[in-house]
């Protein structure tokens, strides 16, 4: 009878192997992607990068500030991945990066990131926070996830930024069929038969797209700027004929009635833009005219606001703070105007803007030096700013560091579902930063405890079949190689000689297996201060 038991065990084992093979098939290393070399060599591209670099050098010379040395290629690659994809590079990507000639690495990596759908999805979420906020919005009339997915598709298709913004302001239709209309439907007011709120819409337009806090003049004239209460009311009037009905968002009859808060009297406000009235077209619906005016190439506020936000996404801090308040009388670095002019002159091409910023000297400076980094250094961008990672960057990096292969849209569906579930749960526990994207808030004790004792960290570093700890422990040719690989996987750098010696000696301790030692090493690296900061 033993042969029947053996046959049964063989059949069960073979079935489990076949099931596992089909559910989680072996992944071949990705081929090295190509990059658009001519874009980086074009005369106008090189000229704009040189102008930005010169503007900062002139500022440093004027204030007698010495910039810190350049960062390593791997450090720059890490900050690009965190800023544009919300995760550290995978070990697989690092190997590809280092396989290229030194002069090709950064252009290749920039385009590799921009071509990856993870970048479009991550940036879509970051932009969506400025466009529609972070809340779920009104039930039935707002689909935030659908909006973010649509926005990610637009970015992935390399659609010009001005066209995206025009759609947000002026599109008609259902929020499910025409996701851009969620920009309007998120403001629906239950107490007013679910009609959109012109005041909130005007505030979003000016803050998110123009970098102006015109809504500060909602109740009275702005105390520190030229804006008047009537300016804001006139801008809100462009949404006075916008309605929400069975067919979705549409334009019809109606007027915006402004309330005078001192007397509580109402009056009809006529639509009017607060500046550059010559850019406002005469034809089209009110929202179409407003969209054309806001995203006009000659509307400098539009380009500057976009550049300031993209700079902040990539470096963790805007050129002008707050990111949505670039007033005319506030000093701004020359780089803001140089980049804004180039952005408008090249059709509001977001990829070009990102390529330029990533190619500048400021972006590639180190965050540390053999001297103290002063507040003056930070203000002058003489060192890359140290920025605490956002919750989604922390969890994205933890999940990616637990795998030696890249976790992206080519990963198996089960891998992606597990990643999404882990990320949502972790962000909820860790604490979302909300609409205020660049508030610079400090870490909390519950966050540290979650990193040190949380289930996600434990599950991701334990000696599991598909975890990086087990793979490295099994495949590394020796302890020193295992330590090097762990550092690359988690911190995107190699250990210093002192670190390498310390952990190599620890791995030689026979009281634990190499896999158990690797668990301890990964836990220490993930919980290091270095892991939790972009630098």
Secondary structure, DSSP 8 states (H G I E B T S, - for coil): -HHHHHHHHHHHHHHHHHHHHHHS------------HHHHH-HHHHHHHHHHHHHHHHHHHHTT-----B--HHHHHHHHHHHHHSS---HHHHHHHHHS-HHHHHHHHHHHHHHSHHHHHHHHHHHHHHHT-SS--STTT--HHHHHHHHHHHHHTT--HHHHHHHHHH--B-TTTSGGGHHHHTT-BGGGTTB--HHHHHHHIIIIIH---GGGGSSS--SSSS--HHHHHHHHGGGTTEEEETTEEEE-S--EEEEETTTTEEEEE----SS-GGGS-SSS-HHHHHHHHHT-TT-HHHHHHHHHHHHHHHHSS-SSSSTT---TTS---HHHHHHHHHHHHTTT-HHHHHHHHHHSTTTTB-S--SS---HHHHHTT-S---EE--HHHHHHHHHHHT-SS--STTS-HHHHHHHHHHHHHHHHHH---TT-TT------HHHHHHHHH-HHHHHHHSS-TTSHHHHHHHH-SSHHHHHHHHHHHHHSS---HHHHHHHHHHHT-TTS-HHHHHHHHHHHHHTSTGGGEE-
